[in-house]
Amino acid sequence: MAAPLSDGERRKQISVRGIAGLGDVAEVRKSFNRHLHFTLVKDRNVATPRDYYFALAHTVRDHLVGRWIRTQQHYYERDPKRIYYLSLEFYMGRTLQNTMVNLGLQNACDEAIYQLGLDLEELEEIEEDAGLGNGGLGRLAACFLDSMATLGLAAYGYGIRYEFGIFNQKIVDGWQVEEADDWLRYGNPWEKARPEYMLPVHFYGRVEHTPEGVKWVDTQVVLAMPYDTPVPGYKNNTVNTMRLWSAKAPNDFNLQEFNVGDYIEAVLDRNLAENISRVLYPNDNFFEGKELRLKQEYFVVAATLQDIIRRFKSSKFGCRDPVRTCFETFPDKVAIQLNDTHPALSIPELMRILVDVEKVDWDKAWEITKRTCAYTNHTVLPEALERWPVSMFEKLLPRHLEIIYALNQMHLDRVAALYPGDIDRLRRMSVIEEGDCKRINMAHLCVIGSHAVNGVARIHSDIVKNSVFKDFYELEPEKFQNKTNGITPRRWLLLCNPGLADVIAEKIGEDFITDLSQLKKLLDFINNETFIRDVAKVKQENKLKFAAYLEEQYKVKINPSSMFDVQVKRIHEYKRQLLNCLHAITLYNRIRSDPSKSFVPRTIMIGGKAAPGYHMAKMIIKLITSIGEVINNDPYVGDKLKVIFLENYRVSLAEKVIPAADLSQQISTAGTEASGTGNMKFMVNGALTIGTMDGANVEMAEEAGEENLFIFGMRVEDVEALDRRGYNAREYYERLPELRQAIDQISSGFFSPRDPGCFRDVVNMLMHHDRFKVFADYEAYIKCQGQVDQLFMDPREWTKKVIRNIACSGKFSSDRTITEYAREIWGVEPSATKIPPPNLPRD
């Protein structure tokens, strides 16, 4: 097979990266040299690769700044309704290449860097990922920011500037080991600190009810320092802002009168305040009720709401009355979207500001709050729902507790009036859960305090209405909506798979980049031999490139003509990486029992992080690595089968592996994965999906035709029926010899000869308390994988299915998702108009 083209050669063939005009190239070179010169004047006289990276980042950043200032000026003058997307996670990944793509600078930079004797891709690899998220929820927020800017919405992302993001994962002796992610170690060229907008946030203290109103006094203050990151839209000169807050101790922290003697101790204690923004909690779909986490949640909410209100008051057409108490128009100028319940405190905090500070009447304040806020639910797993102890609130946020009690009373009075005597309904619908430890149900708070509640895929939104919030749906059905998730085609097609983007653009032009529904036009080319060949060729090149990367980084050699069978996502029992393991073992046993038989060669790649405190998830990683150890070193297997654990899965690794995948595994138990977004990335990048009817898989099958995905296993109804019957794992174990053999091997220490009892917890869980019913789908899964093998042996038919999948993936653009949020929740219209660039006069 031919060696993969060098990146420089390949990029010259790619038109979708923008034409590199000579003027642009000269300009970039000049700017680059200037930045490099100033870096070296300051420090040394020999440039390192990192110096080159920073010089390029600053060069590209220069192109953003004028557009950024102009965009914000444009908003100030036109005073549109502003959208505030509040999230405790923004999983942004790297910024350099995305900025070049969205500004249409990629080819100019590529050529300039090449002329200077450097390799752009090597420089891109130096950038740290901004890993300020755990998985789907944080990455969704990042895709949404890209779409909101591309659609010209006056939108702001608000979150926390964690000093340490999601941990780096090392695999040591087959086990996950966590390392701190010191992503800011070398500085972050993309952020701008804004100390002039620093704001106080209050904690603890007590509440005084006075004739002049309610006062929250004797509080501890932490300062919130904003850092702004530009968010460029795609070639429309719009640059929005992501504002992340960092915690700073005030200068008099712990130096008040009662602490006279211990000055040193007091200064050291500043760390306690500043710990609020120190580290991202590394749990995905799991609630850990720690006080520091509640502080983080209030910290981002309190700082953000002050900022929103400041901007509302000072906007050109804001209220001009001297006391500025006219908040009537607030919901016409402000939309607040709560990304899960993590920023739920926005509801009582907005009430507190309106009632206690701005002296708005309670009922009016409640109307304003509800019309302003909207809530997105991201999970139905009970262990993920936030339920904070009342005792913690009492101490940390006493006024908010009072407000929540009052809101709950209002809410329950309404329910009681509509359903007299239905005590159980009151208990089910209360924001306060009674019991040995009284708790605040944050999801219930979000539902009563929002004018819109949405799930993130149709099947999930149905479950939200019919089970999770059934009582609330009966009360206010008009509140509940669906907004199926999407992904940004800029990062997840143009940036990560330029070869495919170019083959597509050759056939249908470039408009699909901002209107992904245009991919439908590819259906005309499903039988076009050149197109079939070109799509297959791009996939093969991506596979060769990824194989080379694996060999270079991890010293593993894989067979690039094997099927790349990929499951990358957080490690969780509900995502059923164990089902994938059982298939790998089954394939292995089949090869062993007849080594001469012809097999479709596979490289099974599994990647993802386990929450540090999630014992079973860590055991699953150890099992995957142990299975790989045995299979990859068995001479009978050769290169028919390999099992690879992809270490430290993150955004920048996703951008490499997804374009190279042949098969995408989306195999959660039906009814557990709210949407999934990795599934969409694989689909648009030319992998076929094996999956259950769960999350957005259902809509993917609907768009492409169920026969063009490998759908298997129980539907939601089957899972419910099995729950009523009672799931008995042993029944499947007794009935299915290949399953029994696999489990016995895990159990006996076949995969852990040096510690035969290593996996007893895993086997015990699978046999006796498996909430996610792995065995119930095993038989259907193995059979379905057989169909995958059959099709893979016919490359032409496989590629035709791939093309059909790509052509039908248009619905899954976050541009479509955001357009629906804008029209149906926020009450704003996306705008296609380009802001004039900085070098042209403003209209």
C-alpha positions in Angstrom: 0.0 0.0 0.0 1.2 3.5 -0.8 2.5 5.5 2.1 0.1 8.2 3.2 0.7 11.6 1.6 2.5 14.1 3.7 0.1 16.6 5.2 1.6 19.5 3.3 1.0 17.6 0.0 -2.5 16.6 0.9 -3.5 20.1 2.0 -2.5 21.6 -1.3 -5.1 19.3 -3.0 -7.8 20.4 -0.6 -10.0 23.3 -1.8 -12.4 23.6 1.1 -9.6 25.1 3.2 -9.7 28.5 1.4 -7.5 29.7 -1.4 -4.2 31.0 -0.2 -3.8 34.4 -1.9 -0.2 35.6 -2.2 -1.1 38.7 -0.2 -2.5 36.6 2.7 0.5 34.4 2.7 3.0 37.3 2.9 0.9 39.0 5.6 0.8 35.8 7.7 4.6 35.3 7.3 5.3 38.9 8.3 3.0 38.7 11.3 4.5 35.4 12.3 8.0 36.6 12.2 7.1 39.7 14.2 5.5 37.6 17.0 8.4 35.2 17.0 10.9 38.1 17.2 9.2 39.6 20.2 9.0 36.2 21.9 12.7 35.6 21.4 13.7 39.2 22.3 12.1 38.6 25.6 13.6 35.3 26.4 16.2 33.4 24.3 17.8 33.4 20.9 16.9 29.8 19.9 13.3 29.2 19.0 11.6 25.9 20.2 8.6 24.3 18.5 6.5 25.8 21.2 7.8 29.3 20.3 6.6 28.7 16.8 3.2 27.5 18.0 2.7 30.6 20.1 3.9 32.9 17.2 1.3 31.3 14.9 -1.4 31.4 17.6 -0.8 35.1 18.1 -0.8 35.7 14.3 -4.2 34.0 13.9 -5.5 35.7 17.0 -4.6 39.1 15.4 -7.2 38.3 12.7 -9.8 37.6 15.3 -9.5 40.8 17.4 -10.9 43.3 15.0 -13.9 41.1 14.2 -14.4 40.4 17.9 -14.5 44.1 18.8 -16.7 44.9 15.8 -19.2 42.1 16.7 -19.6 43.3 20.2 -20.0 46.9 19.0 -22.7 45.7 16.5 -24.6 44.0 19.4 -24.3 47.1 21.6 -25.8 49.3 18.8 -28.5 47.0 17.7 -29.4 45.7 21.2 -30.7 42.3 20.0 -32.1 39.7 22.5 -29.0 38.1 24.0 -28.7 34.3 24.6 -26.8 33.2 27.7 -25.7 29.5 27.6 -24.8 28.5 31.2 -22.8 25.4 31.6 -20.4 24.0 34.1 -18.6 22.3 31.2 -17.2 23.5 27.9 -15.2 20.7 26.3 -13.5 22.9 23.7 -10.4 20.9 22.6 -7.8 22.8 20.6 -8.5 26.3 19.2 -5.8 27.0 16.6 -7.1 24.9 13.6 -10.7 25.7 14.3 -10.0 29.4 14.2 -8.1 29.1 11.0 -10.9 27.1 9.4 -13.7 29.5 10.6 -11.7 32.6 9.4 -10.8 30.9 6.1 -7.1 31.2 6.9 -6.0 27.6 6.8 -4.3 27.5 3.4 -2.7 30.9 3.9 -1.2 29.8 7.2 -0.2 26.4 5.8 1.7 28.0 2.9 3.3 30.6 5.0 4.5 28.1 7.6 5.7 25.8 4.8 7.7 28.6 3.3 9.3 29.2 6.7 10.4 25.5 6.7 8.0 24.4 9.3 5.1 21.9 9.4 1.7 23.3 10.4 0.4 19.9 11.7 3.4 19.6 14.0 2.7 23.0 15.5 -1.0 22.1 15.9 0.0 19.1 17.9 1.8 21.3 20.5 -1.5 23.0 21.6 -3.1 21.5 24.8 -6.7 20.5 24.7 -9.0 22.8 26.7 -10.5 19.8 28.5 -13.0 21.7 30.6 -15.6 18.9 30.3 -16.2 15.3 30.9 -17.9 14.1 27.7 -21.1 14.7 25.8 -22.6 17.5 27.8 -19.4 19.6 27.7 -18.7 18.9 24.1 -22.3 19.7 23.1 -21.9 23.2 24.7 -18.7 23.7 22.6 -20.6 22.7 19.4 -23.4 25.0 20.3 -21.1 28.0 20.7 -19.7 27.4 17.2 -23.3 27.2 15.8 -24.6 30.2 17.6 -21.7 32.3 16.2 -22.2 30.9 12.7 -25.9 31.7 12.9 -25.1 35.2 13.9 -26.9 35.0 17.3 -25.8 37.4 20.1 -24.8 34.6 22.3 -22.5 34.1 25.3 -21.2 31.0 26.8 -20.7 31.3 30.6 -18.7 28.8 32.7 -15.8 28.2 35.0 -12.1 28.5 34.0 -10.9 25.4 35.7 -7.2 25.5 36.4 -7.2 21.7 36.0 -9.5 20.1 33.4 -10.4 16.5 32.9 -7.5 14.4 34.1 -5.0 12.9 31.7 -5.3 9.1 31.6 -2.3 6.9 31.7 -2.5 3.1 31.5 -0.1 1.4 33.8 -0.1 -2.4 34.0 -3.5 -2.3 32.3 -5.0 0.0 35.0 -6.1 3.6 34.6 -4.0 6.1 36.5 -5.0 9.7 36.7 -2.6 12.7 36.1 -3.5 16.3 36.7 -4.2 18.2 33.5 -2.1 21.3 33.9 -3.3 22.8 30.7 -2.4 26.4 31.5 1.2 25.6 32.3 2.6 27.4 29.2 -0.2 30.0 29.1 -3.3 30.2 26.9 -2.9 32.5 23.9 -6.7 32.4 23.2 -8.0 34.0 26.4 -8.0 37.6 27.6 -8.3 38.4 31.3 -10.9 41.1 32.0 -10.1 42.3 35.6 -12.2 45.4 35.0 -15.3 43.2 35.1 -14.4 41.4 38.3 -17.4 40.7 40.5 -18.0 39.7 44.1 -19.8 36.4 45.0 -21.2 35.8 48.5 -21.3 32.6 50.6 -22.5 31.6 54.1 -23.7 34.4 56.3 -27.3 34.8 57.6 -30.6 36.4 56.5 -32.2 39.4 58.2 -35.8 40.3 57.6 -36.1 44.1 58.0 -38.9 46.6 57.3 -36.8 47.7 54.2 -36.8 44.1 52.9 -34.6 41.1 53.2 -30.8 41.3 53.7 -28.2 38.6 53.3 -25.4 39.7 55.7 -22.1 38.6 57.3 -21.2 36.7 54.1 -17.8 35.6 52.9 -16.8 37.1 49.6 -15.0 35.5 46.7 -14.1 37.5 43.6 -14.9 36.2 40.2 -12.4 37.2 37.6 -13.6 36.8 33.9 -11.4 35.4 31.1 -12.9 35.9 27.6 -12.2 33.5 24.7 -13.3 34.5 21.2 -15.8 32.2 19.4 -15.7 32.8 15.6 -18.6 31.9 13.4 -17.8 30.3 10.0 -16.7 33.0 7.5 -19.3 35.5 8.7 -17.1 37.9 10.6 -19.1 37.2 13.8 -17.0 36.6 16.9 -18.9 35.8 20.0 -17.6 35.4 23.6 -17.1 32.6 26.0 -16.6 34.1 29.4 -15.1 31.8 32.0 -14.8 32.8 35.7 -11.8 32.3 37.9 -12.0 32.6 41.7 -9.8 35.2 43.4 -9.6 35.9 47.2 -10.3 39.6 48.0 -7.2 41.3 49.5 -8.6 41.5 53.0 -9.5 37.8 52.9 -9.2 36.4 56.4 -7.4 39.6 57.6 -10.5 41.0 59.3 -10.3 42.1 62.9 -10.7 38.6 64.5 -7.5 37.4 62.8 -5.1 40.1 63.8 -2.2 37.9 64.8 -1.8 35.4 62.1 -1.1 37.4 58.9 0.9 34.6 57.2 -1.8 32.0 57.9 -4.4 34.4 56.6 -2.6 34.9 53.3 -2.1 31.2 52.9 -5.8 30.7 53.5 -6.5 32.6 50.3 -6.2 29.2 48.6 -9.4 28.1 50.2 -11.4 30.8 48.3 -9.4 30.2 45.1 -10.0 26.4 45.2 -13.5 27.1 43.8 -12.1 27.2 40.2 -9.2 24.8 40.8 -10.5 21.6 39.2 -13.3 20.0 37.1 -15.3 17.3 38.9 -14.5 14.3 36.7 -17.9 12.5 37.0 -20.0 11.8 33.9 -23.7 11.0 34.6 -23.1 10.7 38.4 -24.0 13.1 41.2 -21.4 13.6 44.0 -22.9 15.9 46.6 -19.8 17.7 47.7 -19.8 21.2 49.1 -17.0 22.4 46.8 -19.2 21.4 43.8 -22.2 23.3 45.1 -19.9 26.3 45.6 -18.8 26.0 41.9 -22.4 25.9 40.8 -23.3 29.0 42.8 -20.1 30.8 41.8 -20.7 30.6 38.1 -24.4 31.5 38.5 -23.9 34.5 40.8 -21.1 36.1 38.7 -23.0 35.4 35.4 -26.3 36.9 36.6 -24.6 40.1 37.8 -22.9 40.4 34.4 -26.2 39.7 32.5 -28.0 42.4 34.5 -25.2 44.9 34.1 -25.3 44.4 30.3 -29.1 44.6 30.3 -29.0 47.9 32.2 -26.3 49.5 30.2 -27.4 48.4 26.7 -28.3 51.3 24.3 -32.0 50.8 24.5 -32.1 49.6 28.1 -34.3 51.3 30.6 -33.2 54.8 31.2 -35.2 55.6 34.3 -32.9 56.9 37.1 -33.3 53.9 39.4 -33.4 51.3 36.6 -36.1 49.2 38.2 -37.9 48.5 34.9 -37.3 44.8 34.5 -40.6 44.3 32.5 -38.6 43.9 29.3 -35.9 41.6 30.8 -37.3 38.4 29.2 -37.5 40.2 25.8 -33.8 41.0 26.0 -32.4 38.0 27.8 -32.7 34.2 27.4 -30.9 32.0 29.9 -30.4 28.3 28.9 -29.5 25.9 31.7 -27.3 23.1 30.4 -28.6 20.4 32.8 -29.4 21.2 36.4 -25.8 22.3 37.3 -26.7 26.0 36.8 -30.2 25.6 38.4 -29.3 28.1 41.1 -29.9 30.8 38.4 -33.6 30.5 39.3 -33.4 31.4 43.0 -30.5 33.8 42.3 -32.5 35.8 39.7 -35.4 35.8 42.2 -33.1 37.1 44.9 -31.7 39.9 42.8 -35.1 41.0 41.5 -36.9 40.8 44.9 -34.2 41.7 47.4 -31.9 44.0 45.4 -34.1 45.5 42.6 -37.3 45.6 44.8 -39.5 43.9 42.1 -42.8 42.5 43.4 -42.5 38.7 44.1 -45.1 37.6 41.6 -43.8 39.9 38.9 -40.2 38.6 39.6 -41.4 35.0 39.3 -43.1 35.7 36.0 -39.9 37.4 34.7 -37.7 34.5 36.0 -39.8 31.8 34.3 -40.0 33.7 31.0 -36.2 34.1 31.0 -35.0 30.6 32.0 -35.2 27.4 30.0 -33.8 24.0 31.1 -32.2 21.1 29.1 -32.3 17.7 30.7 -29.4 15.4 29.8 -30.0 12.1 31.5 -32.7 9.8 33.0 -30.3 7.8 35.2 -31.4 8.3 38.8 -27.8 8.4 40.2 -27.1 11.4 38.0 -29.9 13.6 39.3 -28.7 16.4 41.6 -30.3 16.2 45.0 -28.6 18.6 47.5 -29.0 18.2 51.2 -31.0 21.0 52.7 -28.5 21.2 55.6 -25.7 22.2 53.1 -27.9 24.9 51.6 -28.8 26.2 55.0 -25.1 26.8 55.8 -23.9 27.9 52.3 -26.8 29.8 50.7 -29.4 30.5 53.5 -31.3 33.1 51.4 -31.6 30.8 48.4 -33.0 28.1 50.7 -35.7 30.5 51.9 -36.6 31.4 48.3 -36.7 27.8 47.2 -39.1 27.0 50.1 -41.3 29.8 49.1 -41.3 28.8 45.4 -42.0 25.2 46.3 -45.0 26.3 48.6 -46.5 28.3 45.7 -46.0 25.4 43.4 -47.6 22.8 45.8 -50.5 25.1 46.5 -51.2 25.2 42.8 -50.9 21.4 42.5 -53.1 20.8 45.6 -55.8 23.1 44.1 -55.8 21.1 40.8 -55.6 17.7 42.4 -57.4 18.0 45.8 -56.5 15.2 48.3 -53.7 13.7 46.1 -51.1 13.7 48.8 -48.8 11.3 46.9 -48.7 13.6 43.9 -47.6 16.5 46.2 -44.8 14.3 47.5 -43.7 13.2 44.0 -43.8 16.8 42.7 -42.2 18.7 45.6 -38.9 20.4 45.1 -38.0 19.3 48.6 -37.7 15.6 49.2 -38.6 14.5 52.7 -36.8 11.7 54.4 -33.9 11.0 56.9 -31.9 13.6 54.9 -34.1 16.4 53.4 -32.9 17.2 49.9 -33.5 19.7 47.2 -34.4 18.1 43.8 -32.7 20.5 41.4 -34.5 19.0 38.3 -37.9 19.8 39.9 -36.6 23.4 40.6 -35.6 23.7 37.0 -39.0 22.5 35.7 -41.1 24.9 37.8 -38.7 27.8 37.2 -38.5 27.5 33.3 -40.8 28.3 30.5 -39.4 25.4 28.4 -37.9 22.0 29.3 -36.3 19.9 26.6 -34.8 16.5 26.1 -31.9 16.0 23.6 -33.3 13.3 21.3 -36.9 12.3 20.5 -36.9 9.1 22.4 -35.3 10.8 25.4 -37.8 13.7 25.3 -40.6 11.1 25.3 -39.1 9.3 28.3 -38.8 12.8 30.0 -42.6 13.4 29.4 -43.9 9.9 30.2 -41.7 8.9 33.1 -39.1 11.3 34.6 -41.3 14.4 34.7 -44.7 12.7 34.1 -46.6 14.6 36.8 -45.1 17.9 35.5 -46.0 17.1 31.9 -49.6 16.5 33.0 -49.6 19.9 34.7 -48.1 21.9 31.8 -47.7 19.9 28.7 -46.9 23.0 26.6 -43.6 23.4 28.5 -42.0 20.2 27.2 -40.1 20.1 23.9 -37.6 18.0 22.0 -34.3 19.4 20.6 -32.3 16.6 19.1 -28.6 17.2 19.6 -26.2 18.0 16.7 -22.5 18.4 16.1 -20.7 21.2 14.3 -19.7 20.2 10.8 -16.8 22.7 10.9 -14.8 20.8 13.5 -16.3 17.3 12.9 -16.0 17.2 9.1 -14.1 20.1 7.6 -11.3 20.2 10.2 -10.9 16.6 11.1 -11.6 15.0 7.7 -10.6 17.5 5.0 -10.2 14.7 2.4 -13.8 13.7 2.7 -15.0 17.3 2.8 -13.2 17.9 -0.4 -14.6 14.8 -2.2 -18.0 16.0 -1.1 -17.4 19.6 -2.2 -16.3 18.4 -5.7 -19.7 16.9 -6.1 -22.2 19.3 -4.5 -20.2 22.5 -3.8 -19.3 24.0 -0.4 -22.7 25.2 0.9 -23.1 22.0 2.9 -20.6 23.5 5.4 -23.3 25.8 6.8 -26.3 23.9 5.6 -25.6 20.2 6.3 -29.0 19.1 4.9 -27.5 19.6 1.4 -25.6 16.3 1.9 -28.9 14.8 0.7 -27.6 15.7 -2.8 -25.1 12.9 -2.5 -27.9 10.4 -2.9 -27.6 11.1 -6.7 -24.0 9.7 -6.6 -24.7 6.5 -4.7 -24.0 4.4 -7.8 -21.3 6.6 -9.2 -18.2 4.5 -9.5 -15.7 7.4 -9.2 -17.4 8.7 -6.2 -17.6 5.3 -4.5 -13.9 4.9 -5.2 -13.0 8.4 -3.9 -14.9 7.9 -0.7 -13.3 4.5 -0.1 -9.9 6.0 -0.9 -10.3 8.8 1.6 -11.2 6.3 4.3 -8.2 4.1 3.5 -5.9 7.1 3.7 -7.4 8.1 7.1 -6.9 4.5 8.3 -3.2 4.5 7.2 -2.7 7.9 8.9 -4.2 6.7 12.1 -2.3 3.4 12.0 0.9 5.4 11.6 -0.1 7.6 14.6 -0.8 4.6 16.8 2.6 3.1 15.9 4.4 6.3 16.6 2.6 7.2 19.8 1.9 3.8 21.4 4.3 1.4 19.5 1.3 -0.8 18.4 1.3 -2.2 14.9 -2.1 -2.8 13.4 -3.3 -4.1 10.1 -4.7 -1.1 8.2 -6.8 -3.3 5.9 -8.6 -4.7 8.9 -12.0 -3.4 9.9 -11.5 -0.5 12.4 -14.2 -1.3 14.9 -14.4 1.6 17.3 -16.1 2.4 20.6 -15.0 5.7 22.2 -16.9 7.3 25.0 -16.8 7.6 28.8 -16.5 4.2 30.4 -19.9 3.4 32.1 -21.9 0.3 32.7 -24.9 1.7 30.8 -22.7 2.2 27.7 -22.0 -1.5 27.8 -18.3 -1.7 26.9 -18.7 -5.1 28.5 -20.9 -6.3 25.6 -18.1 -5.2 23.2 -15.6 -7.2 25.3 -17.8 -10.3 25.2 -17.9 -10.0 21.4 -14.1 -9.7 21.2 -13.7 -12.9 23.4 -16.3 -14.7 21.2 -14.4 -13.9 18.0 -11.2 -15.0 19.7 -12.6 -18.3 20.7 -13.9 -18.9 17.2 -10.5 -18.2 15.7 -8.9 -20.5 18.2 -11.3 -23.3 17.5 -10.6 -23.2 13.8 -7.5 -21.1 12.9 -7.5 -22.2 9.3 -11.0 -20.8 8.7 -11.1 -17.4 6.9 -12.0 -14.5 9.2 -12.8 -10.9 8.5 -9.8 -9.2 10.2 -10.8 -6.6 12.8 -9.0 -4.1 15.0 -11.3 -3.4 18.0 -10.5 -0.1 19.5 -12.0 1.0 22.8 -11.2 4.3 24.4 -12.6 6.4 27.2 -12.0 7.7 30.8 -13.5 6.2 33.9 -14.5 8.5 36.8 -11.7 8.1 39.4 -14.2 6.9 42.1 -16.1 4.5 39.8 -14.7 1.1 40.7 -16.6 -0.9 38.1 -15.6 1.4 35.2 -11.9 1.0 36.2 -12.4 -2.8 36.3 -13.8 -2.6 32.8 -10.7 -0.8 31.5 -8.5 -3.5 33.2 -10.6 -6.2 31.5 -10.2 -4.6 28.1 -6.5 -4.2 28.4 -6.2 -7.8 29.8 -8.2 -9.2 26.9 -5.9 -7.3 24.5 -2.8 -8.7 26.2 -4.0 -12.2 25.6 -5.4 -11.8 22.0 -2.7 -9.6 20.7 0.1 -12.0 21.7 -1.6 -15.2 20.6 0.3 -16.6 17.5 -2.8 -18.5 16.3 -4.6 -15.1 15.9 -2.0 -13.2 13.9 -3.5 -10.0 12.5 -7.0 -11.4 12.2 -7.9 -9.8 15.5 -6.4 -7.0 17.7 -7.9 -5.4 20.8 -6.5 -1.9 21.5 -7.3 0.4 24.4 -7.0 4.0 23.2 -5.3 5.8 26.1 -6.4 9.3 27.1 -9.4 9.7 24.8 -10.1 13.4 24.4 -11.3 15.9 21.7 -8.0 16.0 19.8 -7.8 12.1 19.7 -11.5 11.9 18.6 -10.5 14.1 15.6 -8.0 11.5 14.6 -9.8 8.2 15.3 -13.3 9.1 14.1 -12.4 9.8 10.4 -10.5 6.4 10.4 -13.3 4.3 11.8 -15.2 1.7 9.7 -17.7 0.6 12.4 -19.1 2.8 15.2 -20.4 1.1 18.3 -23.4 2.7 20.0 -24.7 -0.2 22.1 -26.2 1.3 25.3 -29.3 -0.4 26.8 -32.3 1.1 25.2 -33.7 4.0 27.2 -30.4 4.9 28.9 -28.3 7.1 26.5 -30.2 10.4 26.3 -28.9 11.2 22.8 -25.2 10.5 22.1 -23.3 12.8 19.8 -20.3 10.6 19.0 -22.8 8.5 17.0 -23.4 11.5 14.7 -19.7 12.2 14.3 -19.0 8.7 13.0 -22.0 8.8 10.7 -20.9 12.0 8.9 -17.3 10.7 8.7 -18.2 7.5 6.8 -18.4 4.8 9.5 -21.4 2.4 9.7 -23.2 2.1 13.0 -23.9 -1.0 15.0 -26.3 0.1 17.7 -29.5 -0.3 19.8 -32.6 1.7 19.3 -31.5 4.3 21.9 -30.9 8.0 21.9 -30.3 9.6 18.6 -29.6 6.2 17.0 -33.4 6.0 16.5 -33.4 9.2 14.4 -30.3 8.2 12.5 -32.0 5.0 11.5 -35.1 7.0 10.5 -33.0 9.3 8.4 -30.9 6.7 6.6 -33.3 3.8 6.7 -33.0 1.1 9.4 -31.5 -1.3 6.8 -28.5 1.0 6.4 -27.5 0.7 10.1 -26.9 -2.5 12.0 -29.7 -2.2 14.6 -30.0 -5.0 17.1 -31.4 -5.9 20.5 -34.2 -4.9 22.9 -36.2 -1.7 22.3 -37.4 0.4 25.3 -40.7 -1.7 25.4 -38.7 -4.9 25.6 -36.5 -3.6 28.4 -39.6 -2.6 30.4 -41.3 -6.0 29.7 -38.1 -7.8 30.9 -38.1 -5.6 34.0 -41.6 -6.7 34.8 -40.7 -10.4 34.2 -37.5 -10.1 36.1 -34.1 -10.2 34.4 -32.3 -13.5 35.1 -28.8 -13.4 33.8 -28.2 -17.1 34.6 -30.9 -18.1 32.1 -28.8 -16.7 29.2 -25.6 -18.1 30.7 -27.0 -21.6 30.7 -28.6 -21.3 27.3 -25.8 -19.8 25.2 -22.6 -21.9 25.1 -20.4 -19.1 23.6 -21.5 -16.7 26.3 -20.9 -19.2 29.0 -17.4 -20.0 27.7 -16.5 -16.2 27.6 -17.8 -15.6 31.2 -16.0 -18.8 32.5 -12.8 -17.5 30.9 -13.0 -14.1 32.6 -14.0 -15.8 35.8 -11.3 -18.5 35.8 -8.4 -16.0 35.3 -7.8 -17.0 31.6 -7.3 -13.3 30.9 -5.6 -12.6 34.3 -3.3 -15.6 34.9 -1.3 -13.7 37.5 -4.4 -12.8 39.5 -7.1 -15.3 38.7 -9.7 -13.6 40.9 -9.1 -10.2 39.3 -12.5 -9.9 37.6 -14.8 -11.6 40.2 -16.6 -8.2 40.8 -17.3 -7.9 37.1 -18.6 -11.5 36.7 -20.6 -11.1 39.9 -22.2 -7.9 38.6 -23.0 -9.5 35.2 -24.5 -12.6 36.8 -26.4 -11.1 39.8 -27.0 -7.4 39.6 -26.6 -6.1 36.0 -29.0 -3.1 35.7 -28.1 -2.8 32.0 -28.9 -6.4 31.0 -25.7 -7.1 29.0 -26.6 -10.9 28.5 -30.1 -10.1 27.2 -28.7 -8.5 24.1 -25.6 -10.7 23.7 -27.1 -13.2 21.2 -28.7 -10.5 18.9 -25.4 -8.5 19.1 -23.2 -11.4 18.0 -25.6 -12.2 15.2 -25.6 -8.6 14.1 -21.8 -8.5 14.1 -21.9 -11.5 11.8 -23.9 -9.3 9.3 -21.3 -6.6 9.7 -18.6 -9.1 8.7 -20.6 -10.2 5.7 -21.0 -6.7 4.3 -17.4 -5.7 5.0 -16.3 -8.5 2.7 -18.1 -6.6 -0.2 -16.3 -3.3 -0.2 -18.4 -1.8 -2.9 -21.7 -2.5 -1.1 -20.2 -1.3 2.2 -19.1 2.0 0.7 -22.5 2.5 -0.9 -24.1 2.2 2.6 -21.4 4.6 3.9 -22.4 7.2 1.2 -26.1 6.7 2.0 -25.3 7.3 5.7 -23.3 10.5 5.0 -26.0 11.7 2.7 -28.6 11.3 5.4 -26.6 12.8 8.3 -27.6 16.4 7.6 -30.2 16.6 10.4 -27.5 16.1 12.9 -25.8 19.5 12.5 -25.8 21.6 15.6 -26.8 24.5 13.3 -30.2 22.8 12.9 -30.4 22.2 16.6 -29.6 25.8 17.5 -32.0 27.1 14.9 -34.8 25.2 16.7 -33.7 26.5 20.1 -33.6 30.0 18.7 -37.1 29.9 17.2 -38.9 27.7 19.7 -37.3 28.5 23.0 -35.4 31.8 22.9 -37.7 33.7 20.5 -34.9 34.9 18.2 -34.2 34.4 14.4 -30.8 33.3 13.2 -29.3 35.8 10.8 -27.4 35.1 7.6 -26.0 38.6 7.3 -22.3 39.0 7.4 -20.9 41.7 9.7 -18.5 43.8 7.5 -14.9 42.8 8.2 -12.6 45.1 10.1 -10.9 46.5 7.0 -14.2 47.8 5.6 -16.1 50.7 6.9 -19.2 49.9 9.0 -22.5 50.2 7.2 
